[in-house]
Amino acid sequence: MMAIMNSSAADSWFDLAKQFVSLFGMVLLVLVIVLVSVGLVFEFLNARHPERKIQKGRINKRKWKELYRAPGSLAIIALCFSGGLFAQMKGWTITPFPLTWWSGPLFLAVSVVLYDTWFYWIHRLLHCKPFYRFHALHHKSLAPTVWSNHNESLTEAFLNQAFYLIIPFVLPIPWQMLVLQKLYDQVSGMLGHAGFEHFASPAGRTPFPLASTVFHDQHHSHFSYNYGHTFSIWDRMLGTLYPNYDDTLAGFEAGKSGKPE
C-alpha cells in the first residue's frame, strides 16, 4: 500500500501496471481468505444449530455449482475495488479527508448508506426483463447458502461492484475506511445468504432500518421483495418489503426457531 502511495508521479505505464497488478493480487487474496474463513464458520454454526434454518422444507444442492462461479465473481470484485483504491492512492480522485476519530466513522457511514442505495436500484434494474438474464443465475439458488453470495454472472458482479470504482471520485473517504467497508460488504453478503438466522434482533425490524439474513433469504424465496443490502429503508418506502418479514424475523429472536412464512 505505502509503496503505491509513495511512488513517483512520473512512473511509466509499465510501473503503474505493475503496481496495479500487485494491489489487485493482494485484494484478491484477501477476498479468497474471507470467502473460505467466513464460509467455514457458517458451515460450523449451521451444523450446530439446524433449528435456525429459515426455509425448513427446502434443501440447496447447488453448493459446488455456486463455488464454481466464485473465482470469476471474486476477480471482478477485486478489479473494481482495486481500480477505485488505486486511483485514489495515485491522486487521480478528489483528495480524501485525513483519517481522524470523526472523519473515519462519518465517511464510512455515508458510504455504506450510498452503497445500499446503489445496490437497491441496481438490484431493481436487474429484475427488469431486459436485464434479468444477467441476474437469473443468482436466483437459481431458491434456498441460498453461505456460498451463494458469488453465484452470479460477471455482468451482475460488475454492476454491483462498480460503486467502488466510482465512490473515490465523489466522496473523500479515507482509504482505510474504504477497505473496512469492503470487508464488511463481503462478510455481510455471505451472512445474508447463509440460509440460517443466527443473529435475529429487534434492530432488524420495524421501526429500525437494518436488514437480516431472513430479509435476503425471503428475496430468494419470494423473488419480488427485499431488494436492499444493509438496510430495509428503500424497501419500506417503496412497498417492496415482504409483508411477513417482521413477523418471520421476530420468530427467530430470543432463541426461537422461527415461524413458518
C-alpha positions as CSV (number, residue, x, y, z in Angstrom):
1,M,0.0,0.0,0.0
2,M,2.6,2.5,1.1
3,A,4.8,1.7,-1.9
4,I,2.0,2.6,-4.2
5,M,1.2,5.8,-2.4
6,N,4.9,6.8,-2.3
7,S,5.6,6.1,-5.9
8,S,6.6,8.9,-8.2
9,A,4.2,10.9,-10.3
10,A,6.5,10.3,-13.2
11,D,6.0,6.5,-13.1
12,S,5.8,4.9,-16.5
13,W,2.8,3.0,-17.7
14,F,4.7,-0.2,-17.1
15,D,5.4,0.8,-13.5
16,L,1.7,1.7,-13.0
17,A,0.7,-1.6,-14.4
18,K,3.0,-3.5,-12.0
19,Q,1.7,-1.5,-9.0
20,F,-1.9,-2.1,-10.0
21,V,-1.4,-5.9,-10.5
22,S,0.3,-6.0,-7.1
23,L,-2.6,-4.3,-5.5
24,F,-5.1,-6.5,-7.4
25,G,-3.3,-9.6,-6.2
26,M,-3.4,-8.5,-2.6
27,V,-7.1,-7.7,-2.8
28,L,-8.0,-10.9,-4.5
29,L,-6.0,-12.9,-1.9
30,V,-7.9,-11.2,1.0
31,L,-11.2,-11.9,-0.8
32,V,-10.4,-15.6,-1.1
33,I,-9.4,-15.7,2.6
34,V,-12.6,-14.0,3.6
35,L,-14.7,-16.4,1.4
36,V,-13.1,-19.6,2.8
37,S,-12.9,-18.5,6.5
38,V,-16.4,-17.0,6.7
39,G,-17.9,-19.8,4.8
40,L,-16.4,-22.5,7.1
41,V,-17.5,-20.5,10.2
42,F,-21.1,-20.5,9.0
43,E,-20.9,-24.2,7.9
44,F,-20.0,-24.9,11.5
45,L,-22.7,-22.7,13.0
46,N,-25.4,-24.1,10.7
47,A,-24.5,-27.7,11.6
48,R,-24.6,-26.8,15.3
49,H,-28.0,-25.0,15.0
50,P,-30.2,-26.7,12.5
51,E,-33.2,-25.2,14.2
52,R,-32.1,-21.7,12.9
53,K,-32.7,-22.8,9.2
54,I,-35.0,-20.3,7.5
55,Q,-36.5,-22.4,4.7
56,K,-37.0,-25.6,6.7
57,G,-38.6,-27.5,3.8
58,R,-36.2,-26.7,1.1
59,I,-32.6,-28.0,0.5
60,N,-30.0,-26.4,-1.7
61,K,-28.0,-29.0,-3.6
62,R,-26.1,-26.4,-5.7
63,K,-23.1,-25.7,-3.4
64,W,-20.4,-26.9,-5.8
65,K,-22.1,-25.2,-8.7
66,E,-22.2,-22.0,-6.7
67,L,-18.5,-22.3,-5.8
68,Y,-17.6,-22.9,-9.4
69,R,-18.8,-19.3,-10.1
70,A,-16.9,-17.8,-7.2
71,P,-13.5,-17.2,-8.9
72,G,-15.0,-15.0,-11.7
73,S,-17.1,-13.1,-9.2
74,L,-14.1,-12.5,-6.9
75,A,-11.9,-11.4,-9.8
76,I,-14.5,-8.7,-10.9
77,I,-14.9,-7.6,-7.3
78,A,-11.1,-7.3,-6.9
79,L,-10.8,-5.5,-10.2
80,C,-13.4,-2.8,-9.3
81,F,-12.2,-2.3,-5.7
82,S,-8.6,-2.2,-6.7
83,G,-9.4,0.2,-9.5
84,G,-11.1,2.7,-7.2
85,L,-8.5,2.4,-4.5
86,F,-5.6,2.6,-6.9
87,A,-7.0,5.8,-8.5
88,Q,-7.3,7.4,-5.0
89,M,-3.8,6.4,-4.0
90,K,-2.4,7.9,-7.2
91,G,-4.2,11.2,-6.6
92,W,-6.5,10.9,-9.6
93,T,-9.6,11.3,-7.5
94,I,-10.8,14.0,-5.1
95,T,-8.5,14.3,-2.1
96,P,-9.6,12.1,0.7
97,F,-10.0,13.5,4.2
98,P,-7.2,12.6,6.7
99,L,-8.3,9.7,8.9
100,T,-9.4,11.1,12.3
101,W,-11.7,10.0,15.1
102,W,-14.6,11.7,13.4
103,S,-13.8,11.6,9.6
104,G,-13.4,7.8,9.6
105,P,-16.8,6.9,11.1
106,L,-18.6,9.7,9.3
107,F,-17.4,8.9,5.8
108,L,-17.8,5.1,6.4
109,A,-21.4,5.6,7.4
110,V,-22.1,7.9,4.4
111,S,-20.5,5.4,2.0
112,V,-22.4,2.4,3.5
113,V,-25.7,4.3,3.0
114,L,-24.8,5.3,-0.5
115,Y,-23.9,1.7,-1.4
116,D,-27.2,0.5,0.0
117,T,-28.9,2.9,-2.3
118,W,-26.7,1.8,-5.2
119,F,-27.4,-1.8,-4.5
120,Y,-31.2,-1.4,-4.2
121,W,-31.5,0.3,-7.5
122,I,-29.1,-1.9,-9.4
123,H,-31.0,-4.9,-7.9
124,R,-34.3,-3.5,-9.1
125,L,-32.8,-2.9,-12.6
126,L,-31.6,-6.5,-12.7
127,H,-35.1,-7.6,-12.1
128,C,-36.4,-5.8,-15.1
129,K,-36.9,-8.0,-18.1
130,P,-34.2,-6.7,-20.4
131,F,-31.5,-7.1,-17.6
132,Y,-32.8,-10.2,-15.8
133,R,-30.7,-12.5,-17.9
134,F,-27.7,-11.2,-16.0
135,H,-29.3,-12.0,-12.7
136,A,-31.1,-15.2,-13.4
137,L,-28.1,-17.4,-12.4
138,H,-28.2,-15.9,-8.9
139,H,-31.8,-16.8,-8.5
140,K,-31.3,-20.5,-9.3
141,S,-30.5,-20.8,-5.6
142,L,-34.0,-20.6,-4.1
143,A,-32.7,-21.6,-0.7
144,P,-29.4,-19.7,-0.5
145,T,-26.3,-20.9,1.4
146,V,-23.3,-19.0,2.6
147,W,-21.6,-20.0,-0.8
148,S,-24.4,-18.4,-2.9
149,N,-23.1,-14.9,-2.5
150,H,-20.8,-15.3,-5.5
151,N,-23.1,-17.3,-7.6
152,E,-23.6,-14.6,-10.2
153,S,-22.8,-13.6,-13.7
154,L,-19.7,-11.4,-14.4
155,T,-22.1,-8.6,-15.6
156,E,-24.0,-8.7,-12.4
157,A,-20.8,-8.7,-10.3
158,F,-19.6,-5.6,-12.2
159,L,-22.8,-3.7,-11.9
160,N,-22.9,-4.3,-8.1
161,Q,-19.2,-3.5,-7.6
162,A,-18.8,-0.6,-9.9
163,F,-19.7,1.5,-6.9
164,Y,-16.2,1.0,-5.6
165,L,-14.7,2.3,-8.9
166,I,-16.8,5.5,-8.7
167,I,-17.1,6.4,-5.0
168,P,-13.5,7.7,-4.5
169,F,-14.2,10.3,-7.2
170,V,-17.3,11.7,-5.5
171,L,-16.7,11.1,-1.7
172,P,-13.5,12.0,0.1
173,I,-13.4,8.8,2.1
174,P,-10.1,7.8,3.7
175,W,-8.7,4.6,2.1
176,Q,-8.7,2.8,5.4
177,M,-12.5,3.2,5.7
178,L,-13.0,2.1,2.1
179,V,-11.1,-1.1,2.9
180,L,-13.1,-1.6,6.1
181,Q,-16.4,-1.1,4.1
182,K,-15.3,-3.7,1.5
183,L,-14.6,-6.3,4.2
184,Y,-17.9,-5.6,5.8
185,D,-19.6,-5.9,2.4
186,Q,-18.1,-9.3,1.8
187,V,-18.9,-10.7,5.3
188,S,-22.5,-9.2,5.3
189,G,-23.1,-10.5,1.8
190,M,-22.2,-14.1,2.9
191,L,-24.3,-13.6,6.1
192,G,-27.3,-12.5,4.1
193,H,-27.1,-15.8,2.0
194,A,-26.3,-18.1,5.0
195,G,-29.8,-19.6,5.0
196,F,-29.8,-19.7,8.8
197,E,-30.8,-16.8,11.0
198,H,-28.2,-16.7,13.8
199,F,-28.4,-13.0,14.8
200,A,-32.1,-12.1,14.8
201,S,-32.8,-9.0,16.9
202,P,-35.4,-6.2,17.0
203,A,-32.9,-4.0,15.2
204,G,-33.8,-5.9,12.0
205,R,-37.4,-5.0,12.0
206,T,-39.9,-2.1,12.4
207,P,-39.1,0.7,13.5
208,F,-35.4,0.0,12.9
209,P,-33.8,0.1,9.4
210,L,-31.4,-2.8,9.5
211,A,-31.8,-5.9,7.3
212,S,-31.1,-9.5,8.3
213,T,-30.4,-13.0,6.9
214,V,-34.2,-13.6,6.8
215,F,-34.5,-10.4,4.8
216,H,-32.4,-11.5,1.9
217,D,-33.5,-15.2,2.2
218,Q,-37.0,-14.0,1.5
219,H,-35.8,-12.3,-1.6
220,H,-34.6,-15.6,-2.9
221,S,-37.8,-17.5,-1.9
222,H,-40.3,-14.8,-2.9
223,F,-38.4,-13.0,-5.7
224,S,-40.1,-9.6,-5.9
225,Y,-39.3,-8.4,-2.4
226,N,-36.5,-7.2,-0.2
227,Y,-34.0,-5.7,-2.7
228,G,-31.8,-3.9,-0.2
229,H,-28.4,-4.8,1.2
230,T,-27.7,-3.4,4.7
231,F,-30.9,-1.6,5.3
232,S,-34.6,-2.1,4.6
233,I,-35.3,1.6,4.2
234,W,-35.8,1.7,0.4
235,D,-38.0,-1.4,0.5
236,R,-40.2,0.0,3.3
237,M,-40.5,3.3,1.5
238,L,-41.3,1.9,-1.9
239,G,-43.5,-1.1,-0.9
240,T,-41.1,-3.9,-1.8
241,L,-40.7,-5.3,1.7
242,Y,-42.1,-8.8,2.1
243,P,-45.4,-8.5,4.0
244,N,-44.5,-11.1,6.6
245,Y,-40.9,-10.1,7.1
246,D,-41.1,-8.5,10.5
247,D,-43.1,-11.4,11.9
248,T,-40.8,-14.0,10.5
249,L,-37.7,-12.3,11.9
250,A,-39.4,-11.9,15.3
251,G,-39.9,-15.7,15.3
252,F,-36.1,-16.3,15.4
253,E,-35.4,-13.9,18.3
254,A,-34.6,-14.9,21.8
255,G,-33.7,-18.5,20.9
256,K,-36.9,-19.2,19.0
257,S,-36.7,-21.5,15.9
258,G,-38.7,-19.3,13.6
259,K,-42.2,-19.2,12.3
260,P,-43.5,-20.6,9.0
261,E,-43.7,-17.9,6.3
